């Protein structure tokens, strides 16, 4: 059972890294889009922080 959880965690971690990279490469320039971008990036970074141990 523990291996299955680890596999899911690894998959989620990779998804988060991919989303983070996409956001970094597609940074908006208008204020409203930038607010949404910042919120999304914050959520991704917050979740990625959970993987650091």
Beta strands, then each sheet from edge to edge (+ up, - down):
end
